Amino acid sequence: MSKRASTDHSCDVIIVGAGIAGLAAARHLTAAKKNVIVIESNSTPGGRVRSDIIDGVTIDRGFQLLNPAYPEAVKMLDFKALNLRSFTPGVRVRTSQGTRTLIDPFRSPRTVLATAKSVPGTRLEQVRFAAYMTELAKGYGRELQYRDDGTAYDALSGFREIRDDVLGPFLSGVLFDDSMTTSRRLVDVFLRCFVRGTPAVPAKGMGEIARQLSQGIALSLNESAVRVTPTSVTTNARTHTARAVLVATDPTTAAYLIPGLPKPQMRSGTTWWHRAPVPVTSLNNGLPILTVDADRTGPLVNSVVMNAASPEYASTDQALIASTALGTGPHSSADIAKHLSYLYSANTSRWEIVAVQPMIETVPAFEVGTPFRKPTRLDNGIFIAGDHRDTPSLQGALVSGRRAAAAIRHALA
């Protein structure tokens, strides 16, 4: 149960926003014996990283995954308590000729031959791709942000068929963008993490991450900030005063609260959740693996059977499918059902829509030349955090919260 802020509004730090960055900052500051209050406009913490129970099944706010290879997640999260449920480390690619299942042979040695036969491209391209991924896996992650930059499209040109048929469709769902103009530095960091870690979800949903981070943090929920200064926050209910103020909201809200703050270009998407009246093992042979469309024959960029990984999301006598399209529409339910039928080679006429989630401006764009670290303190004295100040990911949000907390501790020393 969250703690309410006391009627005495005087404290060391006020944090606006109980998303992952705000909660991370609060934990670091609380550990440093600072008196912290976190203000959140929603009824629960987590920002985009939340889960709901709808008709007895777990629904995350959009399709999300936790990669246990994220260094900051290793430091801050208790994976054992989250009871992580892993997905298959690979991708299932649907083409006009059928399907290809590519599974990381290092983590699943039994699939080496099958995967080798399924990888597209010439033998030279396959060798180049293997060398590229090995370099990413064995190198140092921090070095990647300093290498020469360029677009992901150009950086992956040495294995074009793999780029176009596998990496392009896969990355479009991660970045919410299919232009492949994203900085190759960011793409390299993401690919490195995917090679080094097996994506997973907490058994009870992604919202468990926010629940864990918020333990012991003073939260004031259902309270919206309308004005901030370096030492105060005015909300729809009252005015709080503090020695420091940290704005840890999404970029749009941050730009509203801090006039003149540059706002990055944002990407949007829509996630469709379906419940199919079929055993979970009847789709993709029961594998919890991401499915993408190499030919882009429909609106969806990826789809996955969630309870193939986590039976806690829904009972296994049914299949719970999360599918994501770029943008917020218009996408008709008929078009979505038709594309799902193609992706899974299944009759989707009886698949029930559980939820449709438009995610407006959910992921910051990361164009060529974008710095990995933006300042945590603005010229006006207000501190700022969020994945738009680091990398657009859970890792970036956690790192941003830590960096902001360190800057605040230094300022208050």
ChimeraX attribute file (.defattr): number of C-alpha atoms within 10 A of each C-alpha:
attribute: neighborCount
match mode: 1-to-1
recipient: residues
	/A:1	8
	/A:2	15
	/A:3	15
	/A:4	14
	/A:5	17
	/A:6	11
	/A:7	8
	/A:8	8
	/A:9	16
	/A:10	18
	/A:11	16
	/A:12	20
	/A:13	27
	/A:14	27
	/A:15	27
	/A:16	29
	/A:17	32
	/A:18	30
	/A:19	28
	/A:20	31
	/A:21	33
	/A:22	35
	/A:23	31
	/A:24	27
	/A:25	31
	/A:26	32
	/A:27	22
	/A:28	19
	/A:29	22
	/A:30	18
	/A:31	10
	/A:32	12
	/A:33	11
	/A:34	17
	/A:35	18
	/A:36	24
	/A:37	27
	/A:38	29
	/A:39	28
	/A:40	25
	/A:41	18
	/A:42	15
	/A:43	10
	/A:44	20
	/A:45	29
	/A:46	26
	/A:47	21
	/A:48	18
	/A:49	22
	/A:50	21
	/A:51	20
	/A:52	15
	/A:53	12
	/A:54	10
	/A:55	9
	/A:56	10
	/A:57	17
	/A:58	21
	/A:59	26
	/A:60	24
	/A:61	21
	/A:62	25
	/A:63	23
	/A:64	18
	/A:65	19
	/A:66	21
	/A:67	21
	/A:68	22
	/A:69	17
	/A:70	21
	/A:71	14
	/A:72	16
	/A:73	19
	/A:74	13
	/A:75	9
	/A:76	15
	/A:77	15
	/A:78	14
	/A:79	13
	/A:80	8
	/A:81	12
	/A:82	18
	/A:83	16
	/A:84	21
	/A:85	22
	/A:86	22
	/A:87	23
	/A:88	20
	/A:89	22
	/A:90	22
	/A:91	22
	/A:92	26
	/A:93	24
	/A:94	23
	/A:95	17
	/A:96	10
	/A:97	6
	/A:98	10
	/A:99	18
	/A:100	19
	/A:101	20
	/A:102	23
	/A:103	23
	/A:104	17
	/A:105	16
	/A:106	12
	/A:107	16
	/A:108	12
	/A:109	11
	/A:110	11
	/A:111	15
	/A:112	16
	/A:113	10
	/A:114	14
	/A:115	18
	/A:116	15
	/A:117	11
	/A:118	16
	/A:119	20
	/A:120	20
	/A:121	16
	/A:122	13
	/A:123	12
	/A:124	11
	/A:125	18
	/A:126	19
	/A:127	13
	/A:128	15
	/A:129	20
	/A:130	12
	/A:131	12
	/A:132	15
	/A:133	16
	/A:134	13
	/A:135	12
	/A:136	19
	/A:137	19
	/A:138	11
	/A:139	12
	/A:140	11
	/A:141	16
	/A:142	9
	/A:143	10
	/A:144	18
	/A:145	19
	/A:146	11
	/A:147	10
	/A:148	10
	/A:149	18
	/A:150	16
	/A:151	19
	/A:152	24
	/A:153	19
	/A:154	14
	/A:155	17
	/A:156	22
	/A:157	14
	/A:158	17
	/A:159	21
	/A:160	20
	/A:161	19
	/A:162	20
	/A:163	24
	/A:164	18
	/A:165	21
	/A:166	22
	/A:167	20
	/A:168	25
	/A:169	24
	/A:170	23
	/A:171	22
	/A:172	19
	/A:173	21
	/A:174	20
	/A:175	25
	/A:176	23
	/A:177	23
	/A:178	16
	/A:179	13
	/A:180	23
	/A:181	16
	/A:182	24
	/A:183	23
	/A:184	26
	/A:185	26
	/A:186	24
	/A:187	21
	/A:188	21
	/A:189	20
	/A:190	21
	/A:191	16
	/A:192	23
	/A:193	20
	/A:194	20
	/A:195	20
	/A:196	19
	/A:197	18
	/A:198	20
	/A:199	21
	/A:200	22
	/A:201	26
	/A:202	22
	/A:203	20
	/A:204	23
	/A:205	26
	/A:206	28
	/A:207	23
	/A:208	20
	/A:209	25
	/A:210	23
	/A:211	18
	/A:212	16
	/A:213	23
	/A:214	26
	/A:215	14
	/A:216	13
	/A:217	20
	/A:218	19
	/A:219	27
	/A:220	24
	/A:221	20
	/A:222	14
	/A:223	20
	/A:224	19
	/A:225	21
	/A:226	14
	/A:227	14
	/A:228	20
	/A:229	17
	/A:230	17
	/A:231	19
	/A:232	20
	/A:233	26
	/A:234	16
	/A:235	17
	/A:236	12
	/A:237	11
	/A:238	12
	/A:239	15
	/A:240	23
	/A:241	20
	/A:242	20
	/A:243	16
	/A:244	23
	/A:245	27
	/A:246	30
	/A:247	30
	/A:248	33
	/A:249	25
	/A:250	22
	/A:251	25
	/A:252	16
	/A:253	15
	/A:254	21
	/A:255	15
	/A:256	13
	/A:257	19
	/A:258	18
	/A:259	8
	/A:260	9
	/A:261	13
	/A:262	11
	/A:263	15
	/A:264	17
	/A:265	13
	/A:266	17
	/A:267	18
	/A:268	19
	/A:269	24
	/A:270	24
	/A:271	24
	/A:272	21
	/A:273	26
	/A:274	22
	/A:275	20
	/A:276	22
	/A:277	15
	/A:278	15
	/A:279	15
	/A:280	26
	/A:281	17
	/A:282	14
	/A:283	19
	/A:284	19
	/A:285	10
	/A:286	16
	/A:287	19
	/A:288	25
	/A:289	24
	/A:290	22
	/A:291	26
	/A:292	28
	/A:293	26
	/A:294	23
	/A:295	13
	/A:296	14
	/A:297	15
	/A:298	17
	/A:299	21
	/A:300	26
	/A:301	26
	/A:302	27
	/A:303	25
	/A:304	27
	/A:305	27
	/A:306	28
	/A:307	27
	/A:308	30
	/A:309	22
	/A:310	23
	/A:311	17
	/A:312	17
	/A:313	23
	/A:314	20
	/A:315	16
	/A:316	18
	/A:317	14
	/A:318	17
	/A:319	27
	/A:320	30
	/A:321	23
	/A:322	25
	/A:323	26
	/A:324	24
	/A:325	24
	/A:326	23
	/A:327	19
	/A:328	16
	/A:329	12
	/A:330	8
	/A:331	15
	/A:332	10
	/A:333	12
	/A:334	11
	/A:335	13
	/A:336	19
	/A:337	20
	/A:338	18
	/A:339	19
	/A:340	23
	/A:341	14
	/A:342	19
	/A:343	24
	/A:344	17
	/A:345	14
	/A:346	12
	/A:347	13
	/A:348	20
	/A:349	11
	/A:350	12
	/A:351	18
	/A:352	14
	/A:353	15
	/A:354	17
	/A:355	16
	/A:356	17
	/A:357	17
	/A:358	20
	/A:359	18
	/A:360	13
	/A:361	19
	/A:362	20
	/A:363	24
	/A:364	23
	/A:365	21
	/A:366	24
	/A:367	20
	/A:368	17
	/A:369	15
	/A:370	17
	/A:371	16
	/A:372	16
	/A:373	16
	/A:374	15
	/A:375	15
	/A:376	23
	/A:377	18
	/A:378	13
	/A:379	7
	/A:380	9
	/A:381	14
	/A:382	19
	/A:383	21
	/A:384	28
	/A:385	36
	/A:386	30
	/A:387	26
	/A:388	27
	/A:389	25
	/A:390	25
	/A:391	26
	/A:392	20
	/A:393	19
	/A:394	21
	/A:395	22
	/A:396	24
	/A:397	27
	/A:398	28
	/A:399	26
	/A:400	30
	/A:401	30
	/A:402	24
	/A:403	22
	/A:404	29
	/A:405	28
	/A:406	17
	/A:407	14
	/A:408	24
	/A:409	18
	/A:410	9
	/A:411	11
	/A:412	12
	/A:413	5
